[in-house]
Amino acid sequence: MKKNDILQNILIEKIGYEGVGLGHMPDGKKLIVKGGVLPGMVCNLRVVRNRKDYAECHVLDIVSVDKQYATGEIKCPHYLYSKEPMPAHKSGCGGCKWQMVAYDQQLTIKHDIVKDSFRHLGKEIHILPVLASPEIRGYRNKIEYSFGKFVS
């Protein structure tokens, strides 16, 4: 496998730390998928980095979605995986990547991510359920800034 190879019909098995999708190649090699995938999705992927034990991939397109997740209503016009073709000037911001998932299922996925993050400790840790917000839409307020040296 090389950079820019296309992988077809890859099953996303679960969501890992920072919301990346986790899957496997038919030969067993791990795949880390960035781009807002969900468990049970079947995707076509592009390899962006190949390592000894795993490959990092980006989503090209989604072949199918597990019906248990495709229950929510998509409201954001920038949603990456909308059925409507996205105009060329829009690229999707990524803030609504689980928009199609019902809110209670989003909380379950987030709980599973935290629980899985502590699995490597070797003992069972009780993780409290994720607290639901009274606002489930329109509350996003995350801003990221890039800093660097500027020469005048």
RAVEN-V395023 format. One record per residue. N is the residue number from 1. RES is the residue in three letters. PSI is psi as a letter, one per 40 degrees, with the letter a starting at -180 (none if undefined). BURIAL is 1 if it has 9 or more other C-alpha atoms within 8 Angstrom, else 0. Layout:
n: <N:N>
res: <RES:RES>
psi: <PSI:PSI>
burial: <BURIAL:BURIAL>
//
This chain:
n: <1:2:3:4:5:6:7:8:9:10:11:12:13:14:15:16:17:18:19:20:21:22:23:24:25:26:27:28:29:30:31:32:33:34:35:36:37:38:39:40:41:42:43:44:45:46:47:48:49:50:51:52:53:54:55:56:57:58:59:60:61:62:63:64:65:66:67:68:69:70:71:72:73:74:75:76:77:78:79:80:81:82:83:84:85:86:87:88:89:90:91:92:93:94:95:96:97:98:99:100:101:102:103:104:105:106:107:108:109:110:111:112:113:114:115:116:117:118:119:120:121:122:123:124:125:126:127:128:129:130:131:132:133:134:135:136:137:138:139:140:141:142:143:144:145:146:147:148:149:150:151:152>
res: <MET:LYS:LYS:ASN:ASP:ILE:LEU:GLN:ASN:ILE:LEU:ILE:GLU:LYS:ILE:GLY:TYR:GLU:GLY:VAL:GLY:LEU:GLY:HIS:MET:PRO:ASP:GLY:LYS:LYS:LEU:ILE:VAL:LYS:GLY:GLY:VAL:LEU:PRO:GLY:MET:VAL:CYS:ASN:LEU:ARG:VAL:VAL:ARG:ASN:ARG:LYS:ASP:TYR:ALA:GLU:CYS:HIS:VAL:LEU:ASP:ILE:VAL:SER:VAL:ASP:LYS:GLN:TYR:ALA:THR:GLY:GLU:ILE:LYS:CYS:PRO:HIS:TYR:LEU:TYR:SER:LYS:GLU:PRO:MET:PRO:ALA:HIS:LYS:SER:GLY:CYS:GLY:GLY:CYS:LYS:TRP:GLN:MET:VAL:ALA:TYR:ASP:GLN:GLN:LEU:THR:ILE:LYS:HIS:ASP:ILE:VAL:LYS:ASP:SER:PHE:ARG:HIS:LEU:GLY:LYS:GLU:ILE:HIS:ILE:LEU:PRO:VAL:LEU:ALA:SER:PRO:GLU:ILE:ARG:GLY:TYR:ARG:ASN:LYS:ILE:GLU:TYR:SER:PHE:GLY:LYS:PHE:VAL:SER>
psi: <h:i:h:e:i:h:h:i:f:h:h:h:d:i:h:a:h:e:e:i:i:h:a:i:i:d:e:e:h:i:h:h:h:i:f:f:i:i:h:e:i:h:i:h:i:h:h:d:h:h:i:d:e:i:h:h:i:i:h:d:i:h:d:i:h:h:d:d:d:f:d:i:h:h:d:h:e:e:h:d:f:i:d:i:h:h:i:d:e:i:e:h:e:e:e:f:e:f:d:e:h:i:d:d:d:d:d:d:d:d:d:d:d:d:d:d:d:e:d:e:e:e:i:h:h:h:h:i:i:h:h:i:i:d:h:e:i:e:e:h:f:h:h:h:i:h:i:i:h:h:h:none>
burial: <0:0:1:0:0:0:1:0:0:1:1:1:1:1:1:1:1:0:1:1:1:1:1:1:1:0:0:0:1:1:1:1:1:1:1:1:1:1:1:1:1:1:1:1:1:1:1:1:1:1:0:0:0:1:1:1:1:1:1:0:0:1:1:0:1:1:0:0:1:1:1:1:0:0:0:0:0:1:1:1:0:0:0:0:0:1:0:0:0:0:0:0:0:1:0:0:1:1:1:1:1:1:0:0:1:1:1:1:1:1:1:0:1:1:1:1:1:0:1:0:0:0:0:0:0:0:0:0:0:0:0:0:0:0:0:0:0:0:0:0:0:0:0:0:0:0:0:0:0:0:0:0>
//
